[in-house]
Amino acid sequence: MVYLYEAFEKIADVFQAQERFEAFERLHEDVLADVHSRLPDERPEVAVLVPKSAAPEAFYPYHIDEGTQSKHWNDLRVEGALATNGVADTQATGGTINYETLLDIDPDVIAIRQQGAVSESEFEREIVSFMRDTRPRANFGRSRTTG
C-alpha cells in the first residue's frame, strides 16, 4: 500500500519539487508532534457514521483503518468502536446500523461523515436535533459515567 506521504514524495520527484515536499513534511511532523503532546493518555472509541437519510434512523458504519480516509483518526490515535465491536464496514457489506446497535456499542464519540458543504445550522437541524429527539425512544445518549 502506498501511503499518502509516499505518494506526495513521488509527485515531488516528478515535478522536481523535493525541497517544497520536505518543507511540507517537516511542517506536518511538527504539527503532529504538537497534537500528540496534548492528547490524553486514554484514547476514545470513535464510531464514524454516514446518515442513511436526513433525520436518520440508520447509519452506514465506516471503520477506522489504514487508508487515507482514516488518516486524521489515525493521527489522533483513536480506537475504532465499530470494528472493535464486530460491526462490518459498509464499504464491504453495504449494510447499515440503527440506534439500538449504536447503543449496544456505546462509543465515546460519534463522528458524522457527510458529503458536500453542510452548515452548522443544517447539521444541528437535520442530524443532532433528530438524534436528541430519538434519545428517549431508544434510551440513547447515556454516558459511561452515569450509566
N, C-alpha and C positions, 0 to 999 in steps of 0.2 A: 504494500500500500504506500502510495506517495503522500507524505504529509504536506500540509499547507505551506510551510516554510521551505520545504524541499522544492515544491513547485515554484514558489517565488524566486528561489535561487536559480533555478533553471531558466526562468524567464529573464532574470537579470543577466545571466550569461549570454543569452540570445541577443539582448539589446545592449550589451556591454555597459550595464548599469550596476556593476558589482558594488561600487562604493555606496551608492544610494541604498541598495539592498542591505548592506552591512549596517548602515546607519539606522535603517528601519528595524532591523533585527535587534540591534542594541537597545533602541527605544522600547521595543516590545518586551525584551528581557527585563529592563529597568522597571517598566510598569508592572509586570507580573511579580517581580520581587517585592515591590511596594505593596501590591494587593495581598500577596501571600503573607507578608509580615503582619497584616492586620486581620487575617482570618482567625476565627475561633478554632480551638483545638478540635471540638466536636463538629463534624460536618452534618448539615441537614440532609434528609432524604427528600428528593425533589421528584414530583410527578409532572412530566411535561405532557400537556394535553392540547389537542386541537378540537374546539367545539364542533359537533356534527352539524349544528344549526345555530341560528340566533336563539336566545332563550334555550340553551342546550339541556336536553335530557340525557344525552350520551356524548362521549368524547372519544376521539381517536387517540390511543396511547402511543407515545414515542419514547423509545429507550434512549438513555444517555449512553452513547457508545464511543468508539474511537474515530468516528467520521467527522468531517468538517462541520456538520450541522450541530455537533455537540461540543465543539472546541471551547466555547465560552463556559460551558458547565464543567468541562474537564479542567480548565484553567482555575476555576473556583474550587476544584477538588470536592465536589458534592457527590453524594451517592444517588443512584437512580432507584427510586422507590418502586417503579413498575417491574423492572427486571428482577429485582430482589424478591418481589412477591409473586413471581411466576406469571405476570401478565405479559402476553405476547405483544410484540411491536406491531403496530398497524401496517407498517411497510411490508411486513412478512405475511400478514394474515388478512388485512383489510378490516379487521374486527374493531369493535368499539367496547367501551366500558360505561357503566352507569354510576349513579351516585352511591348505590349500595356497595359496589365493588370499591369505589373510591373510599368509602367509609371503612371498609374492611382493611384496606391498605393503610389508611390514616397517615398520609405523608406529612412531613413537617412543612413543606412548601408545595403549593400548586402553581405551576407556571403555565399560563395560557399562551399558546403559539397561534398567531393569526397571519393571514396573508394580507398584504397591502397596508395602506395607512388607516389606522383606527385612532380616532381622537380619544382622549381620556374620558370625555363625557359619553361617547358612544360605548366604550368599553364598560363603563360603570352601568349604563342603562341596559345594555344587551347581555352582559355576562355577569358582572358582580351582583347587581341587584337581583337578577334571577336566581343566582346561587344562594343569596341571602334568603330570598323568599322560599326557596325549596328546602332550606335547612330544617324547618320544623317538621315537614312531612317525612324527610329522610333521616331525621335526627343527625343532620350533618353539621359539622362545624365545631364539634367538641375538640378541646385541645388535650394533649397528652398530660398536661399538669392538672387539669380539672376533671378529667375522666368523663 
